[in-house]
Amino acid sequence: MWKIISYATKDMLKSKWILFYFGFFFTTTWFLLYLTNDPTKGLVSLLNIILMLIPLISLVYSIIYVYNSREFTELLLALPIQRTTLFTGQFISLSSGMALSFALGTGIPFLFFGWQNSAAVGSLLNMLLMGVLLTYVFTAIAFLLSMQFDNRIKGFGLGILIWLLLAIVYDGLLMLVMVNFSDYPLEQPVLILSMLNPIDLARINILLELDISALMGYTGAVFNRFFGTVGGLLLSLFSLLLWIGIPFFLYLRKGARKDF
């Protein structure tokens, strides 16, 4: 597995997209910190960029990568290598490479500005953790789609549809439910619905850590009472890990039975 991870990582690092991914977050974070001159304001400005772009880029790049490496994967499957070893190695190398590019691209500018010892360092680490987890989540979803559909158009199109539903449509539907059923106690249903969306979970954790949940009104108070506790935080992290584990397990199961 480690040989596969090493080769796949070296192959991925040759890609200009990974360098562009790192450079985008580095440049964006640098200019935001330079313009705001405040680490907390810089993190708030980065919030929507991270929540929107990380899932989208993780899905798109991972789907393209898997389809483009299909012939090489089939060649390796002809060798005495276990399928789970091969597929796990490919997933770890790609997701970890993208997560590292994001973390370095976002974290290094904070070091240059000397704000690693500021009060915002906890919020920065939390945002980096959420970004890394989202990378793994949507890379796992992309691998599952690529294994499920041999047709690139279907896999790519469904990936974009999933991103649209989770990143844009889901929030609108949740707001519609809250408006139409405002006369009923919605605390528990809203919490459950939020945990069904990894992007919402990441957003809530970041906003609570930045201590600006008051901007979310009633829902902010609900989330603060639940996710603001140690138990709520652990449950949200466990939910995100499930979002990684379930698609990855289905991906391995599908790959073990697939006739290449």
C-alpha positions in Angstrom: 0.0 0.0 0.0 2.8 2.4 0.9 4.4 1.8 -2.5 1.1 2.7 -4.2 0.7 5.8 -2.0 4.2 6.9 -2.7 3.9 6.5 -6.5 0.4 8.0 -6.6 1.5 11.0 -4.5 4.6 11.7 -6.7 2.3 11.4 -9.8 -0.2 13.8 -8.3 2.5 16.3 -7.3 3.5 16.6 -10.9 0.0 17.9 -11.7 -0.3 21.6 -12.2 -3.7 21.6 -10.6 -2.4 20.7 -7.2 0.2 23.6 -7.4 -2.6 25.9 -8.5 -4.8 24.7 -5.6 -2.0 25.5 -3.2 -1.3 28.8 -4.9 -4.9 29.9 -4.9 -5.4 29.4 -1.1 -2.0 30.9 -0.4 -2.6 34.0 -2.5 -6.2 34.5 -1.3 -5.3 34.1 2.4 -2.3 36.4 2.0 -4.4 39.2 0.4 -7.3 38.9 2.9 -4.9 39.1 5.8 -3.1 42.0 4.2 -6.3 44.0 3.5 -8.1 43.3 6.8 -5.0 43.3 9.1 -7.0 41.2 11.5 -6.8 37.4 11.7 -10.4 37.0 12.8 -11.8 39.1 9.9 -9.5 37.2 7.5 -10.9 33.9 8.7 -14.5 35.1 8.4 -13.7 36.2 4.8 -12.2 32.8 4.1 -15.3 31.0 5.4 -17.5 30.9 2.3 -14.5 30.4 0.0 -13.5 27.2 1.9 -17.1 25.9 2.3 -17.9 26.4 -1.4 -14.6 25.6 -3.2 -13.2 22.7 -1.2 -16.2 20.4 -1.8 -16.4 21.4 -5.5 -12.7 21.1 -6.3 -12.4 17.9 -4.3 -15.3 16.3 -6.3 -14.2 17.5 -9.7 -10.5 16.9 -9.4 -11.0 13.4 -7.8 -13.5 12.3 -10.4 -11.2 13.4 -13.3 -8.2 11.8 -11.6 -9.9 8.4 -11.1 -11.2 8.3 -14.7 -7.9 9.3 -16.2 -6.0 6.7 -14.2 -8.5 3.9 -15.0 -6.1 2.1 -17.5 -3.2 2.2 -15.0 -5.5 0.9 -12.3 -6.6 -2.0 -14.5 -2.9 -2.8 -15.2 -2.1 -2.9 -11.4 -5.1 -5.2 -10.9 -3.5 -7.7 -13.2 -0.6 -8.0 -10.7 -0.9 -9.9 -7.4 -2.2 -6.9 -5.4 -5.3 -6.9 -3.3 -8.0 -4.6 -4.6 -8.6 -3.0 -1.2 -4.9 -2.3 -0.9 -4.8 -0.6 -4.3 -8.0 1.4 -3.9 -7.2 2.5 -0.3 -3.7 3.6 -1.4 -5.1 5.7 -4.2 -7.7 7.3 -2.0 -5.2 8.2 0.8 -2.7 9.7 -1.6 -5.1 11.9 -3.5 -7.2 13.1 -0.5 -4.1 13.7 1.7 -2.3 15.5 -1.0 -5.3 17.9 -1.6 -5.8 18.3 2.2 -2.1 19.2 2.7 -2.2 21.7 -0.2 -5.1 23.4 1.4 -3.7 23.4 4.9 -0.3 24.8 3.8 -1.8 27.3 1.4 -4.0 28.7 4.2 -1.7 28.3 7.2 1.6 29.6 5.9 0.3 33.2 5.4 -0.7 33.3 9.0 2.9 32.4 9.9 4.3 35.1 7.7 2.1 37.7 9.4 3.2 36.5 12.8 -0.4 35.7 14.0 0.2 32.1 15.0 0.4 33.3 18.7 -2.8 35.4 18.4 -6.2 34.6 20.0 -7.4 33.5 16.6 -5.0 30.5 16.4 -7.7 28.2 17.8 -10.2 29.4 15.2 -7.6 28.9 12.5 -6.8 25.3 13.5 -10.5 24.6 13.7 -11.1 26.0 10.2 -8.1 24.0 8.8 -9.5 20.8 10.4 -13.0 21.4 8.9 -11.4 22.1 5.5 -9.3 18.9 5.7 -12.4 16.8 6.7 -14.4 18.2 3.9 -11.6 17.3 1.5 -11.8 13.7 2.6 -15.6 13.6 2.6 -16.0 14.8 -1.0 -13.0 12.8 -2.3 -14.6 9.7 -0.9 -17.9 10.6 -2.6 -16.0 11.2 -5.9 -14.3 7.9 -5.7 -17.6 6.1 -5.1 -19.2 7.9 -8.1 -16.2 7.0 -10.3 -16.4 3.4 -9.3 -20.2 3.2 -9.7 -20.4 4.8 -13.2 -18.1 3.8 -16.1 -19.6 6.7 -18.1 -17.6 9.8 -17.3 -20.4 12.2 -18.1 -22.7 10.4 -15.6 -20.1 10.4 -12.8 -19.1 14.0 -13.4 -22.7 15.2 -13.7 -23.9 13.5 -10.6 -20.9 14.9 -8.7 -21.9 18.4 -9.6 -25.5 17.7 -8.7 -24.5 16.5 -5.3 -22.4 19.6 -4.7 -25.3 21.9 -5.8 -27.7 20.0 -3.4 -25.4 20.1 -0.4 -23.8 23.5 -0.9 -26.8 25.6 -2.2 -30.1 23.9 -2.4 -30.0 22.2 1.0 -29.8 25.5 3.0 -32.8 26.9 1.1 -34.9 23.8 1.8 -33.9 23.9 5.5 -34.9 27.6 5.7 -38.2 26.8 3.9 -38.9 24.1 6.6 -38.1 26.5 9.4 -40.4 29.2 8.0 -43.3 27.0 7.3 -43.2 25.1 10.6 -42.1 28.0 12.8 -45.0 27.4 15.2 -43.7 23.9 16.1 -40.6 23.0 18.2 -37.9 22.6 15.6 -34.7 22.3 17.6 -34.2 18.6 17.3 -35.3 18.3 13.6 -33.0 21.2 12.7 -30.1 19.6 14.4 -30.7 16.3 12.8 -31.1 17.9 9.3 -27.9 19.8 9.8 -25.9 16.7 10.6 -27.1 15.2 7.3 -25.1 17.8 5.4 -21.3 17.8 5.9 -21.0 21.4 4.6 -23.5 22.6 7.2 -21.7 20.8 10.0 -18.4 22.4 9.0 -20.0 25.9 8.8 -21.6 25.5 12.2 -18.4 24.4 13.9 -16.4 27.3 12.3 -19.0 29.9 13.2 -19.2 28.7 16.8 -15.4 28.7 17.1 -15.3 32.3 15.7 -17.9 33.2 18.3 -20.2 34.9 15.8 -23.1 32.4 16.1 -25.3 35.4 17.2 -25.4 36.4 13.5 -27.4 33.2 12.8 -30.3 34.3 15.0 -32.5 31.6 16.5 -30.6 28.8 14.8 -27.4 30.1 16.2 -28.7 29.9 19.7 -29.9 26.3 19.1 -26.6 25.3 17.6 -24.6 27.0 20.4 -26.5 25.1 23.1 -25.9 21.8 21.4 -22.6 22.0 19.3 -21.1 24.4 21.8 -20.8 21.6 24.3 -18.0 18.9 24.3 -20.6 16.2 23.5 -22.0 18.2 20.6 -18.6 18.8 19.2 -17.6 15.2 19.4 -20.9 14.2 17.8 -20.4 16.7 14.9 -16.8 15.3 14.3 -18.2 11.7 14.4 -20.8 12.7 11.9 -18.2 14.1 9.5 -16.1 10.9 10.0 -19.2 8.9 9.0 -19.5 11.0 5.9 -16.0 9.9 5.1 -16.3 6.3 6.2 -19.6 5.3 4.6 -18.8 6.4 1.0 -15.3 5.0 1.3 -16.7 1.6 2.5 -19.2 1.5 -0.3 -16.4 2.4 -2.7 -14.2 -0.5 -1.5 -17.2 -2.9 -1.6 -18.1 -1.9 -5.1 -14.5 -2.1 -6.2 -14.1 -5.6 -4.8 -17.0 -6.9 -6.9 -16.5 -4.8 -10.0 -15.6 -6.6 -13.3 -12.9 -4.4 -14.9 
